[in-house]
Amino acid sequence: MAVITLVLGGVRSGKSAVAERLAAGHPEPVTYLATMEPGDDPDLAARIAAHRSRRPRHWRTADAGGDVAGTLLALDGTVLLDGLGALVAATDDFRFDVEGLCRALCDRRGDTVVVSDEVGLGVHPSTESGRRFRDALGTVNQRVADCADEVLLVVAGRVLPLERP
């Protein structure tokens, strides 16, 4: 049976590194499913390069594109999906098809490690758009947590398993 693990954490919490270690312990092949492009942002480009340098060279990389559910279903082996925040941010008015994502996660034959930002512990956003994004991603995180076998919260590089309510 395929295993779904959700790894949550704040910015620079270490969540991606934890997810990479988890994925490395799952069956091969491993595909890193990327959700963002750096564009003209040099800081983001440097962060993406750092992530790439940590991953084993034999891991494949795929672009989530506009159909993350379809892409997930087409990939064999273990998938590391990093991360949900970029997927939600890329949708019109933050309307992300979380039900389609959950169906794809549950229907996959391989294990999946999903990374997402925990946005409910930070500063209250100062803009309406920021508040709508926080609320939308919080809802997506809750729904993915409902279908996940394991949910981990990463704080300062430390992993806290979260129990079901």
FILO-124325 format. One line per field, with one value per atom (N, C-alpha, C): residue number from 0; residue in one letter; chain; atom name; x, y, z. Coordinates in nm, 4 decimals. Example, Ala and Ser with C-alpha at 12.3 -4.5 7.8 and 13.67 -1.06 7.14 Angstrom:
<recs>
pos	c(0, 0, 0, 1, 1, 1) .
code	c(A, A, A, S, S, S) .
unit	c(A, A, A, A, A, A) .
site	c(N, CA, C, N, CA, C) .
east	c(1.3190, 1.2300, 1.3200, 1.2850, 1.3670, 1.2900) .
north	c(-0.5690, -0.4500, -0.3300, -0.2250, -0.1060, 0.0030) .
up	c(0.7800, 0.7800, 0.7800, 0.7080, 0.7140, 0.7870) .
</recs>
This chain:
<recs>
pos	c(0, 0, 0, 1, 1, 1, 2, 2, 2, 3, 3, 3, 4, 4, 4, 5, 5, 5, 6, 6, 6, 7, 7, 7, 8, 8, 8, 9, 9, 9, 10, 10, 10, 11, 11, 11, 12, 12, 12, 13, 13, 13, 14, 14, 14, 15, 15, 15, 16, 16, 16, 17, 17, 17, 18, 18, 18, 19, 19, 19, 20, 20, 20, 21, 21, 21, 22, 22, 22, 23, 23, 23, 24, 24, 24, 25, 25, 25, 26, 26, 26, 27, 27, 27, 28, 28, 28, 29, 29, 29, 30, 30, 30, 31, 31, 31, 32, 32, 32, 33, 33, 33, 34, 34, 34, 35, 35, 35, 36, 36, 36, 37, 37, 37, 38, 38, 38, 39, 39, 39, 40, 40, 40, 41, 41, 41, 42, 42, 42, 43, 43, 43, 44, 44, 44, 45, 45, 45, 46, 46, 46, 47, 47, 47, 48, 48, 48, 49, 49, 49, 50, 50, 50, 51, 51, 51, 52, 52, 52, 53, 53, 53, 54, 54, 54, 55, 55, 55, 56, 56, 56, 57, 57, 57, 58, 58, 58, 59, 59, 59, 60, 60, 60, 61, 61, 61, 62, 62, 62, 63, 63, 63, 64, 64, 64, 65, 65, 65, 66, 66, 66, 67, 67, 67, 68, 68, 68, 69, 69, 69, 70, 70, 70, 71, 71, 71, 72, 72, 72, 73, 73, 73, 74, 74, 74, 75, 75, 75, 76, 76, 76, 77, 77, 77, 78, 78, 78, 79, 79, 79, 80, 80, 80, 81, 81, 81, 82, 82, 82, 83, 83, 83, 84, 84, 84, 85, 85, 85, 86, 86, 86, 87, 87, 87, 88, 88, 88, 89, 89, 89, 90, 90, 90, 91, 91, 91, 92, 92, 92, 93, 93, 93, 94, 94, 94, 95, 95, 95, 96, 96, 96, 97, 97, 97, 98, 98, 98, 99, 99, 99, 100, 100, 100, 101, 101, 101, 102, 102, 102, 103, 103, 103, 104, 104, 104, 105, 105, 105, 106, 106, 106, 107, 107, 107, 108, 108, 108, 109, 109, 109, 110, 110, 110, 111, 111, 111, 112, 112, 112, 113, 113, 113, 114, 114, 114, 115, 115, 115, 116, 116, 116, 117, 117, 117, 118, 118, 118, 119, 119, 119, 120, 120, 120, 121, 121, 121, 122, 122, 122, 123, 123, 123, 124, 124, 124, 125, 125, 125, 126, 126, 126, 127, 127, 127, 128, 128, 128, 129, 129, 129, 130, 130, 130, 131, 131, 131, 132, 132, 132, 133, 133, 133, 134, 134, 134, 135, 135, 135, 136, 136, 136, 137, 137, 137, 138, 138, 138, 139, 139, 139, 140, 140, 140, 141, 141, 141, 142, 142, 142, 143, 143, 143, 144, 144, 144, 145, 145, 145, 146, 146, 146, 147, 147, 147, 148, 148, 148, 149, 149, 149, 150, 150, 150, 151, 151, 151, 152, 152, 152, 153, 153, 153, 154, 154, 154, 155, 155, 155, 156, 156, 156, 157, 157, 157, 158, 158, 158, 159, 159, 159, 160, 160, 160, 161, 161, 161, 162, 162, 162, 163, 163, 163, 164, 164, 164) .
code	c(M, M, M, A, A, A, V, V, V, I, I, I, T, T, T, L, L, L, V, V, V, L, L, L, G, G, G, G, G, G, V, V, V, R, R, R, S, S, S, G, G, G, K, K, K, S, S, S, A, A, A, V, V, V, A, A, A, E, E, E, R, R, R, L, L, L, A, A, A, A, A, A, G, G, G, H, H, H, P, P, P, E, E, E, P, P, P, V, V, V, T, T, T, Y, Y, Y, L, L, L, A, A, A, T, T, T, M, M, M, E, E, E, P, P, P, G, G, G, D, D, D, D, D, D, P, P, P, D, D, D, L, L, L, A, A, A, A, A, A, R, R, R, I, I, I, A, A, A, A, A, A, H, H, H, R, R, R, S, S, S, R, R, R, R, R, R, P, P, P, R, R, R, H, H, H, W, W, W, R, R, R, T, T, T, A, A, A, D, D, D, A, A, A, G, G, G, G, G, G, D, D, D, V, V, V, A, A, A, G, G, G, T, T, T, L, L, L, L, L, L, A, A, A, L, L, L, D, D, D, G, G, G, T, T, T, V, V, V, L, L, L, L, L, L, D, D, D, G, G, G, L, L, L, G, G, G, A, A, A, L, L, L, V, V, V, A, A, A, A, A, A, T, T, T, D, D, D, D, D, D, F, F, F, R, R, R, F, F, F, D, D, D, V, V, V, E, E, E, G, G, G, L, L, L, C, C, C, R, R, R, A, A, A, L, L, L, C, C, C, D, D, D, R, R, R, R, R, R, G, G, G, D, D, D, T, T, T, V, V, V, V, V, V, V, V, V, S, S, S, D, D, D, E, E, E, V, V, V, G, G, G, L, L, L, G, G, G, V, V, V, H, H, H, P, P, P, S, S, S, T, T, T, E, E, E, S, S, S, G, G, G, R, R, R, R, R, R, F, F, F, R, R, R, D, D, D, A, A, A, L, L, L, G, G, G, T, T, T, V, V, V, N, N, N, Q, Q, Q, R, R, R, V, V, V, A, A, A, D, D, D, C, C, C, A, A, A, D, D, D, E, E, E, V, V, V, L, L, L, L, L, L, V, V, V, V, V, V, A, A, A, G, G, G, R, R, R, V, V, V, L, L, L, P, P, P, L, L, L, E, E, E, R, R, R, P, P, P) .
unit	c(A, A, A, A, A, A, A, A, A, A, A, A, A, A, A, A, A, A, A, A, A, A, A, A, A, A, A, A, A, A, A, A, A, A, A, A, A, A, A, A, A, A, A, A, A, A, A, A, A, A, A, A, A, A, A, A, A, A, A, A, A, A, A, A, A, A, A, A, A, A, A, A, A, A, A, A, A, A, A, A, A, A, A, A, A, A, A, A, A, A, A, A, A, A, A, A, A, A, A, A, A, A, A, A, A, A, A, A, A, A, A, A, A, A, A, A, A, A, A, A, A, A, A, A, A, A, A, A, A, A, A, A, A, A, A, A, A, A, A, A, A, A, A, A, A, A, A, A, A, A, A, A, A, A, A, A, A, A, A, A, A, A, A, A, A, A, A, A, A, A, A, A, A, A, A, A, A, A, A, A, A, A, A, A, A, A, A, A, A, A, A, A, A, A, A, A, A, A, A, A, A, A, A, A, A, A, A, A, A, A, A, A, A, A, A, A, A, A, A, A, A, A, A, A, A, A, A, A, A, A, A, A, A, A, A, A, A, A, A, A, A, A, A, A, A, A, A, A, A, A, A, A, A, A, A, A, A, A, A, A, A, A, A, A, A, A, A, A, A, A, A, A, A, A, A, A, A, A, A, A, A, A, A, A, A, A, A, A, A, A, A, A, A, A, A, A, A, A, A, A, A, A, A, A, A, A, A, A, A, A, A, A, A, A, A, A, A, A, A, A, A, A, A, A, A, A, A, A, A, A, A, A, A, A, A, A, A, A, A, A, A, A, A, A, A, A, A, A, A, A, A, A, A, A, A, A, A, A, A, A, A, A, A, A, A, A, A, A, A, A, A, A, A, A, A, A, A, A, A, A, A, A, A, A, A, A, A, A, A, A, A, A, A, A, A, A, A, A, A, A, A, A, A, A, A, A, A, A, A, A, A, A, A, A, A, A, A, A, A, A, A, A, A, A, A, A, A, A, A, A, A, A, A, A, A, A, A, A, A, A, A, A, A, A, A, A, A, A, A, A, A, A, A, A, A, A, A, A, A, A, A, A, A, A, A, A, A, A, A, A, A, A, A, A, A, A, A, A, A, A, A, A, A, A, A, A, A, A, A, A, A, A, A, A, A) .
site	c(N, CA, C, N, CA, C, N, CA, C, N, CA, C, N, CA, C, N, CA, C, N, CA, C, N, CA, C, N, CA, C, N, CA, C, N, CA, C, N, CA, C, N, CA, C, N, CA, C, N, CA, C, N, CA, C, N, CA, C, N, CA, C, N, CA, C, N, CA, C, N, CA, C, N, CA, C, N, CA, C, N, CA, C, N, CA, C, N, CA, C, N, CA, C, N, CA, C, N, CA, C, N, CA, C, N, CA, C, N, CA, C, N, CA, C, N, CA, C, N, CA, C, N, CA, C, N, CA, C, N, CA, C, N, CA, C, N, CA, C, N, CA, C, N, CA, C, N, CA, C, N, CA, C, N, CA, C, N, CA, C, N, CA, C, N, CA, C, N, CA, C, N, CA, C, N, CA, C, N, CA, C, N, CA, C, N, CA, C, N, CA, C, N, CA, C, N, CA, C, N, CA, C, N, CA, C, N, CA, C, N, CA, C, N, CA, C, N, CA, C, N, CA, C, N, CA, C, N, CA, C, N, CA, C, N, CA, C, N, CA, C, N, CA, C, N, CA, C, N, CA, C, N, CA, C, N, CA, C, N, CA, C, N, CA, C, N, CA, C, N, CA, C, N, CA, C, N, CA, C, N, CA, C, N, CA, C, N, CA, C, N, CA, C, N, CA, C, N, CA, C, N, CA, C, N, CA, C, N, CA, C, N, CA, C, N, CA, C, N, CA, C, N, CA, C, N, CA, C, N, CA, C, N, CA, C, N, CA, C, N, CA, C, N, CA, C, N, CA, C, N, CA, C, N, CA, C, N, CA, C, N, CA, C, N, CA, C, N, CA, C, N, CA, C, N, CA, C, N, CA, C, N, CA, C, N, CA, C, N, CA, C, N, CA, C, N, CA, C, N, CA, C, N, CA, C, N, CA, C, N, CA, C, N, CA, C, N, CA, C, N, CA, C, N, CA, C, N, CA, C, N, CA, C, N, CA, C, N, CA, C, N, CA, C, N, CA, C, N, CA, C, N, CA, C, N, CA, C, N, CA, C, N, CA, C, N, CA, C, N, CA, C, N, CA, C, N, CA, C, N, CA, C, N, CA, C, N, CA, C, N, CA, C, N, CA, C, N, CA, C, N, CA, C, N, CA, C, N, CA, C, N, CA, C, N, CA, C, N, CA, C, N, CA, C, N, CA, C, N, CA, C, N, CA, C, N, CA, C, N, CA, C, N, CA, C, N, CA, C, N, CA, C, N, CA, C, N, CA, C, N, CA, C, N, CA, C, N, CA, C, N, CA, C, N, CA, C) .
east	c(0.0832, 0.0000, 0.0876, 0.0544, 0.1313, 0.1128, 0.2179, 0.2185, 0.2243, 0.1394, 0.1393, 0.1874, 0.2923, 0.3458, 0.3408, 0.2815, 0.2781, 0.3792, 0.4690, 0.5708, 0.5414, 0.5057, 0.4723, 0.5829, 0.5988, 0.6936, 0.6933, 0.7478, 0.7589, 0.8768, 0.8959, 1.0076, 1.1384, 1.2296, 1.3626, 1.3569, 1.2510, 1.2366, 1.3151, 1.3526, 1.4185, 1.3250, 1.2020, 1.1014, 1.1421, 1.2031, 1.2424, 1.3540, 1.4504, 1.5587, 1.5046, 1.4098, 1.3469, 1.2732, 1.1987, 1.1246, 1.2193, 1.3328, 1.4310, 1.4861, 1.5146, 1.5630, 1.4560, 1.3315, 1.2219, 1.2091, 1.2089, 1.1936, 1.3083, 1.4276, 1.5435, 1.5267, 1.4444, 1.4209, 1.3074, 1.2430, 1.1321, 1.1824, 1.0994, 1.1418, 1.1783, 1.2776, 1.3206, 1.2249, 1.2184, 1.2875, 1.2198, 1.2934, 1.2389, 1.2348, 1.1203, 1.1043, 1.0716, 1.1487, 1.1227, 1.0284, 0.9070, 0.8067, 0.8096, 0.8700, 0.8911, 0.7658, 0.7389, 0.6175, 0.6441, 0.7702, 0.7951, 0.9220, 0.9229, 1.0387, 1.0911, 1.2222, 1.2779, 1.2452, 1.2135, 1.1893, 1.3111, 1.2882, 1.3969, 1.4413, 1.4029, 1.4336, 1.5630, 1.6746, 1.8018, 1.8028, 1.7293, 1.7235, 1.6541, 1.5425, 1.4708, 1.5564, 1.6277, 1.7163, 1.8238, 1.8785, 1.9809, 1.9216, 1.8000, 1.7358, 1.7073, 1.6607, 1.6344, 1.7649, 1.8726, 2.0030, 2.0501, 2.0274, 2.0673, 1.9876, 1.8593, 1.7768, 1.8288, 1.8591, 1.9088, 2.0399, 2.1270, 2.2588, 2.2502, 2.1425, 2.1254, 2.0730, 2.0023, 1.9370, 2.0353, 2.0136, 2.0966, 2.0851, 2.1951, 2.1985, 2.1060, 2.0802, 1.9967, 1.8467, 1.8078, 1.6671, 1.6277, 1.5065, 1.4538, 1.3857, 1.3753, 1.3010, 1.1937, 1.0741, 0.9636, 0.8988, 0.8364, 0.7660, 0.6191, 0.5614, 0.4206, 0.3279, 0.3679, 0.2853, 0.1466, 0.0518, -0.0836, -0.1694, -0.1250, -0.2054, -0.1272, -0.1179, -0.0373, -0.0963, -0.2283, -0.2901, -0.2555, -0.2672, -0.2326, -0.0858, -0.0015, 0.1423, 0.1734, 0.1126, 0.1339, 0.0958, -0.0175, -0.0649, 0.0228, 0.0912, 0.1749, 0.3128, 0.3525, 0.4871, 0.4895, 0.5933, 0.6145, 0.7069, 0.7025, 0.7932, 0.7507, 0.8477, 0.8252, 0.8304, 0.7406, 0.7395, 0.7545, 0.8411, 0.8526, 0.7937, 0.6783, 0.6087, 0.6409, 0.7164, 0.7620, 0.7360, 0.6378, 0.5492, 0.4118, 0.3200, 0.1815, 0.1592, 0.2364, 0.2191, 0.2313, 0.3298, 0.3480, 0.2318, 0.1771, 0.0627, -0.0599, -0.0855, -0.2007, -0.1806, -0.0609, -0.0328, -0.0487, -0.0286, -0.0345, -0.1764, -0.2747, -0.4119, -0.4836, -0.5884, -0.6708, -0.7423, -0.7227, -0.7889, -0.7663, -0.6526, -0.6114, -0.7111, -0.7794, -0.8756, -0.8052, -0.7471, -0.6713, -0.7601, -0.7497, -0.8312, -0.7712, -0.7956, -0.7392, -0.8038, -0.9303, -0.9960, -0.9316, -0.9016, -0.8327, -0.6942, -0.6233, -0.4914, -0.5025, -0.5968, -0.6116, -0.6485, -0.7355, -0.7689, -0.6435, -0.5629, -0.4403, -0.3430, -0.3297, -0.2395, -0.2847, -0.4135, -0.4658, -0.4637, -0.4736, -0.4769, -0.3380, -0.2347, -0.0986, -0.0563, 0.0248, 0.0794, 0.2040, 0.2719, 0.3947, 0.3720, 0.4728, 0.4679, 0.4845, 0.4287, 0.4399, 0.4724, 0.5716, 0.6069, 0.5699, 0.4804, 0.4301, 0.4812, 0.5340, 0.5850, 0.4913, 0.4643, 0.3836, 0.4260, 0.3987, 0.4271, 0.3169, 0.3561, 0.2593, 0.2449, 0.1292, 0.1094, 0.0260, -0.0227, -0.1104, -0.0388, 0.0923, 0.1664, 0.2398, 0.2308, 0.3087, 0.2321, 0.2901, 0.2316, 0.1043, 0.0052, -0.1194, -0.0877, -0.1235, -0.0912, -0.1517, -0.0775, -0.1213, -0.2101, -0.2233, -0.3063, -0.4195, -0.5233, -0.6361, -0.5908, -0.5065, -0.4555, -0.3752, -0.2934, -0.2155, -0.3040, -0.4110, -0.5042, -0.5767, -0.6179, -0.6866, -0.5927, -0.4646, -0.3672, -0.3487, -0.3284, -0.3096, -0.4277, -0.5480, -0.6672, -0.6788, -0.6519, -0.6612, -0.5584, -0.4338, -0.3311, -0.3588, -0.4084, -0.4453, -0.5510, -0.6484, -0.7535, -0.6954, -0.6078, -0.5431, -0.4617, -0.3840, -0.3032, -0.3904, -0.5028, -0.5910, -0.6463, -0.6840, -0.7428, -0.6388, -0.5165, -0.4110, -0.3739, -0.3735, -0.3460, -0.4507, -0.5755, -0.6824, -0.6568, -0.5982, -0.5767, -0.4367, -0.3500, -0.2133, -0.2092, -0.1134, -0.0907, -0.0126, 0.0725, 0.1571, 0.1705, 0.1650, 0.1849, 0.2937, 0.3939, 0.5069, 0.5163, 0.5446, 0.5690, 0.7177, 0.7844, 0.9268, 0.9441, 1.0116, 1.0409, 1.1894, 1.2628, 1.4060, 1.4805, 1.4375, 1.5025, 1.4635, 1.3775, 1.3321, 1.1950, 1.1720, 1.0499, 0.9551, 0.8319, 0.7275, 0.6161, 0.5943, 0.4813, 0.3499, 0.2537, 0.1232, 0.0209, -0.0483, -0.1478, -0.2796, -0.3583, -0.4931, -0.5780, -0.6729, -0.7600, -0.8477) .
north	c(-0.1180, 0.0000, 0.1243, 0.2218, 0.3452, 0.4285, 0.5021, 0.5842, 0.7308, 0.8128, 0.9577, 1.0227, 1.1054, 1.1783, 1.3267, 1.4054, 1.5508, 1.6090, 1.6930, 1.7592, 1.9085, 1.9616, 2.1028, 2.1752, 2.3033, 2.3849, 2.5267, 2.6157, 2.7551, 2.7754, 2.8983, 2.9338, 2.9022, 2.8364, 2.8007, 2.7118, 2.6330, 2.5434, 2.4146, 2.3826, 2.2563, 2.1518, 2.1916, 2.0950, 2.0247, 2.0964, 2.0324, 1.9310, 1.9639, 1.8698, 1.7441, 1.7611, 1.6456, 1.5617, 1.6269, 1.5544, 1.4791, 1.5392, 1.4721, 1.3470, 1.3555, 1.2371, 1.1286, 1.1678, 1.0701, 1.0023, 1.0820, 1.0263, 0.9313, 0.9629, 0.8771, 0.7388, 0.7280, 0.5996, 0.5200, 0.5724, 0.5044, 0.4342, 0.3479, 0.2736, 0.3655, 0.3217, 0.3913, 0.3577, 0.4337, 0.5608, 0.6703, 0.7794, 0.8964, 1.0111, 1.0755, 1.1933, 1.3128, 1.4181, 1.5449, 1.6235, 1.6486, 1.7211, 1.8671, 1.9503, 2.0918, 2.1724, 2.2715, 2.3511, 2.4975, 2.5389, 2.6797, 2.6961, 2.8046, 2.8446, 2.9745, 2.9964, 3.1163, 3.2467, 3.2391, 3.3629, 3.4538, 3.5787, 3.6768, 3.6992, 3.6116, 3.6292, 3.5558, 3.6289, 3.5623, 3.4865, 3.5348, 3.4651, 3.3300, 3.3288, 3.2036, 3.1084, 3.1607, 3.0771, 3.0120, 3.0863, 3.0321, 2.9248, 2.9449, 2.8453, 2.7168, 2.7311, 2.6135, 2.5387, 2.6115, 2.5485, 2.4730, 2.5294, 2.4612, 2.3331, 2.3371, 2.2158, 2.1098, 2.1503, 2.0547, 1.9918, 2.0707, 2.0193, 1.9155, 1.9187, 1.8216, 1.6880, 1.6892, 1.5675, 1.4750, 1.3441, 1.2495, 1.2748, 1.2584, 1.2869, 1.1957, 1.0741, 0.9815, 1.0096, 1.1016, 1.1384, 1.2137, 1.1873, 1.2614, 1.3880, 1.4870, 1.6090, 1.6273, 1.6599, 1.6874, 1.8183, 1.8857, 2.0103, 1.9778, 2.0274, 1.9999, 2.0587, 2.1697, 2.2302, 2.2643, 2.2735, 2.3116, 2.1959, 2.0732, 1.9564, 1.8677, 1.9121, 1.8373, 1.6991, 1.6866, 1.5554, 1.4596, 1.5042, 1.4199, 1.3826, 1.4780, 1.4509, 1.3470, 1.3609, 1.2627, 1.1224, 1.1108, 0.9795, 0.9185, 1.0016, 0.9516, 0.9065, 0.9439, 0.9124, 0.7794, 0.7007, 0.5756, 0.6000, 0.5082, 0.5153, 0.6202, 0.6671, 0.7653, 0.9055, 0.9911, 1.1311, 1.2199, 1.3204, 1.4261, 1.5508, 1.5937, 1.7119, 1.8307, 1.9262, 2.0409, 2.1690, 2.2453, 2.2393, 2.2947, 2.2775, 2.3143, 2.4658, 2.5406, 2.6871, 2.7485, 2.7037, 2.7569, 2.7180, 2.5981, 2.5550, 2.6410, 2.6670, 2.7499, 2.8926, 2.9457, 3.0830, 3.1010, 2.9952, 3.0041, 2.9961, 2.9694, 2.9565, 3.0912, 3.1026, 3.2236, 3.2329, 3.3432, 3.3705, 3.2595, 3.1891, 3.0836, 2.9681, 2.9418, 2.8303, 2.7077, 2.6318, 2.5130, 2.3903, 2.2981, 2.1759, 2.0738, 2.0945, 2.0052, 1.8678, 1.8600, 1.7286, 1.6448, 1.7078, 1.6371, 1.5915, 1.6772, 1.6396, 1.5201, 1.5236, 1.4127, 1.2828, 1.2904, 1.1683, 1.1115, 1.2003, 1.1542, 1.0944, 1.1586, 1.1050, 0.9652, 0.9479, 0.8182, 0.7127, 0.7537, 0.6595, 0.6214, 0.6930, 0.6620, 0.5241, 0.4582, 0.3283, 0.3462, 0.4602, 0.4829, 0.5718, 0.5760, 0.6615, 0.8071, 0.8978, 1.0407, 1.1153, 1.2010, 1.2926, 1.4315, 1.4992, 1.6304, 1.7344, 1.8444, 1.9534, 2.0722, 2.1371, 2.2587, 2.3524, 2.4798, 2.5821, 2.5836, 2.5895, 2.6088, 2.7599, 2.8113, 2.9559, 3.0072, 2.9207, 2.9629, 3.0058, 2.9952, 3.0293, 3.1627, 3.2254, 3.3469, 3.4728, 3.5824, 3.7138, 3.7235, 3.7894, 3.8117, 3.8928, 3.8416, 3.9137, 4.0542, 4.1480, 4.2880, 4.3234, 4.2327, 4.2619, 4.1605, 4.2005, 4.1101, 3.9882, 4.0096, 3.8990, 3.8024, 3.8547, 3.7703, 3.6883, 3.7492, 3.6758, 3.5663, 3.5966, 3.4951, 3.3787, 3.4098, 3.3034, 3.2171, 3.2801, 3.2048, 3.1131, 3.1652, 3.0848, 2.9697, 2.9982, 2.8942, 2.7844, 2.8215, 2.7194, 2.6430, 2.7108, 2.6407, 2.5349, 2.5669, 2.4703, 2.3536, 2.3840, 2.2783, 2.1877, 2.2463, 2.1661, 2.0731, 2.1238, 2.0398, 1.9228, 1.9502, 1.8440, 1.7380, 1.7828, 1.6860, 1.6079, 1.6735, 1.6027, 1.4948, 1.5228, 1.4236, 1.2971, 1.3112, 1.1919, 1.1334, 1.2009, 1.1515, 1.0426, 0.9530, 0.8495, 0.9042, 1.0023, 1.0607, 1.2093, 1.2907, 1.4347, 1.4737, 1.5461, 1.5889, 1.7407, 1.8001, 1.9434, 1.9620, 2.0425, 2.0686, 2.2093, 2.2176, 2.3454, 2.3454, 2.4437, 2.4561, 2.3262, 2.2585, 2.1351, 2.0128, 2.0303, 1.9188, 1.8733, 1.7432, 1.6845, 1.6474, 1.6944, 1.6610, 1.5876, 1.4580, 1.3869, 1.4428, 1.4626, 1.5145, 1.4022, 1.3863, 1.2796, 1.3247, 1.2257, 1.2559, 1.3049, 1.3945, 1.4422, 1.3315) .
up	c(0.0000, 0.0000, 0.0000, -0.0830, -0.0928, 0.0336, 0.0697, 0.1896, 0.1494, 0.2131, 0.1914, 0.3197, 0.3087, 0.4239, 0.3925, 0.4818, 0.4692, 0.5659, 0.5132, 0.5941, 0.5932, 0.7095, 0.7250, 0.7994, 0.7712, 0.8461, 0.7930, 0.8721, 0.8314, 0.7379, 0.6967, 0.6102, 0.6816, 0.6116, 0.6637, 0.7871, 0.7986, 0.9136, 0.8968, 0.7715, 0.7434, 0.6862, 0.6518, 0.6054, 0.4771, 0.3834, 0.2570, 0.2791, 0.3637, 0.3926, 0.4604, 0.5514, 0.6166, 0.5126, 0.4241, 0.3205, 0.2278, 0.1945, 0.1091, 0.1767, 0.3064, 0.3783, 0.3814, 0.4015, 0.4011, 0.2655, 0.1593, 0.0249, -0.0080, 0.0390, 0.0122, 0.0741, 0.1768, 0.2417, 0.1810, 0.0787, 0.0122, -0.1134, -0.1716, -0.2913, -0.4091, -0.4846, -0.6068, -0.7195, -0.8256, -0.8427, -0.7620, -0.7370, -0.6687, -0.7693, -0.7749, -0.8604, -0.7732, -0.7904, -0.7224, -0.8116, -0.7638, -0.8411, -0.7985, -0.8827, -0.8523, -0.8831, -0.8009, -0.8179, -0.8505, -0.8555, -0.8873, -0.9692, -1.0450, -1.1234, -1.0652, -1.0703, -1.0073, -1.0789, -1.2076, -1.2806, -1.2718, -1.2389, -1.2278, -1.0842, -0.9934, -0.8512, -0.8168, -0.7972, -0.7683, -0.6354, -0.5361, -0.4073, -0.4244, -0.4960, -0.5200, -0.6032, -0.7019, -0.7839, -0.6968, -0.6015, -0.5114, -0.4209, -0.3736, -0.2876, -0.3646, -0.4896, -0.5727, -0.6001, -0.6269, -0.6507, -0.5264, -0.4094, -0.2844, -0.2665, -0.2971, -0.2886, -0.3849, -0.5085, -0.6081, -0.5645, -0.5035, -0.4652, -0.3533, -0.2734, -0.1647, -0.2137, -0.3261, -0.3736, -0.4439, -0.4306, -0.5051, -0.6555, -0.7249, -0.8691, -0.9498, -0.8998, -0.9763, -0.9622, -0.8735, -0.8649, -0.9910, -1.0362, -1.1504, -1.0984, -1.1853, -1.1539, -1.2597, -1.2154, -1.3065, -1.2637, -1.3585, -1.3326, -1.3109, -1.2018, -1.1723, -1.2774, -1.3366, -1.4406, -1.3899, -1.4806, -1.4431, -1.3963, -1.4169, -1.3819, -1.2853, -1.1615, -1.0640, -1.0387, -1.0363, -1.0126, -1.1256, -1.2489, -1.3630, -1.3645, -1.3297, -1.3251, -1.2184, -1.1006, -0.9933, -1.0378, -1.1040, -1.1464, -1.2546, -1.3318, -1.4413, -1.3945, -1.2730, -1.2247, -1.1498, -1.1742, -1.1029, -0.9841, -0.8904, -0.7768, -0.6758, -0.5998, -0.4950, -0.5538, -0.5073, -0.5498, -0.4277, -0.4398, -0.3401, -0.4044, -0.3573, -0.4085, -0.3189, -0.3720, -0.2919, -0.3693, -0.3342, -0.2239, -0.2621, -0.1717, -0.1953, -0.2000, -0.1257, -0.1239, -0.2621, -0.3386, -0.4745, -0.5644, -0.5457, -0.6266, -0.5975, -0.4700, -0.4323, -0.4830, -0.4675, -0.5103, -0.6606, -0.7378, -0.8837, -0.9394, -0.8540, -0.9023, -0.8970, -0.9768, -0.9751, -0.8413, -0.7736, -0.6454, -0.5428, -0.5558, -0.4612, -0.4559, -0.5663, -0.5725, -0.6279, -0.5400, -0.5766, -0.5637, -0.6594, -0.6588, -0.5619, -0.4343, -0.3332, -0.3375, -0.3758, -0.3852, -0.4949, -0.6094, -0.7170, -0.6746, -0.5998, -0.5493, -0.4553, -0.3636, -0.2683, -0.3384, -0.4391, -0.5159, -0.5818, -0.6419, -0.7080, -0.6069, -0.4907, -0.3882, -0.3454, -0.3255, -0.2806, -0.3910, -0.5168, -0.6285, -0.6794, -0.6388, -0.6845, -0.6352, -0.7159, -0.6742, -0.5883, -0.6005, -0.5244, -0.4039, -0.3180, -0.1998, -0.2410, -0.1600, -0.1875, -0.0595, -0.0677, 0.0410, -0.0088, 0.0647, 0.0251, 0.1236, 0.0706, 0.1533, 0.1413, 0.2550, 0.2514, 0.3635, 0.3383, 0.4388, 0.5432, 0.6699, 0.7777, 0.7934, 0.7549, 0.7522, 0.8690, 0.9521, 1.0608, 1.1864, 1.1910, 1.3126, 1.3017, 1.1852, 1.1617, 1.1933, 1.1502, 1.1678, 1.0839, 1.1360, 1.0625, 0.9371, 0.8181, 0.6946, 0.6934, 0.6386, 0.6393, 0.5210, 0.4242, 0.3073, 0.2964, 0.2273, 0.2038, 0.1246, 0.0237, -0.0569, 0.0299, 0.1179, 0.2086, 0.3001, 0.3488, 0.4358, 0.3580, 0.2343, 0.1526, 0.1209, 0.0909, 0.0650, 0.1893, 0.3046, 0.4299, 0.4551, 0.4383, 0.4628, 0.3626, 0.2355, 0.1325, 0.1570, 0.1833, 0.2061, 0.3348, 0.4362, 0.5596, 0.5351, 0.4516, 0.4168, 0.3372, 0.2399, 0.1611, 0.2530, 0.3440, 0.4363, 0.5200, 0.5695, 0.6500, 0.5683, 0.4460, 0.3622, 0.3262, 0.2918, 0.2604, 0.3862, 0.5010, 0.6270, 0.6525, 0.6161, 0.6336, 0.5522, 0.4340, 0.3503, 0.3680, 0.4431, 0.4638, 0.5704, 0.5547, 0.6552, 0.7735, 0.7456, 0.8490, 0.8208, 0.9283, 0.9169, 1.0159, 0.9632, 1.0446, 1.0423, 1.1561, 1.1652, 1.1936, 1.1119, 1.1287, 1.1842, 1.2986, 1.3633, 1.3961, 1.3428, 1.3691, 1.3384, 1.2306, 1.1892, 1.2698, 1.3673, 1.4515, 1.4048, 1.4107, 1.3559, 1.4702, 1.4567, 1.5523, 1.4794, 1.5104, 1.4486, 1.5028, 1.4154, 1.4572, 1.4544, 1.5636, 1.5749, 1.5132, 1.4716, 1.4225, 1.5396, 1.5100, 1.6199, 1.6734) .
</recs>
